[in-house]
């Protein structure tokens, strides 16, 4: 599966200083997954004293990264 980043996701990643490597780690080994409907998901993971939530869609064997935020623990 490949990872495709939306413009919105890249903007949020820059603003919140979330790297592509961190996104890949959340996708490959999430602490928790949540189905939010319409083939969209929240993936959660604690990385480097931060708790990240990635919003993504899975389409045609691709991960479409929609947004990335840092949540409070």
Secondary structure, 3 states (H helix, E strand, C coil): CEEEECHHHHHHHHHHCCCHHHHHHHHHCCCEEEEEECCEEEEEEEECCEEEEEEEEEECCEEEEEEEEEECC
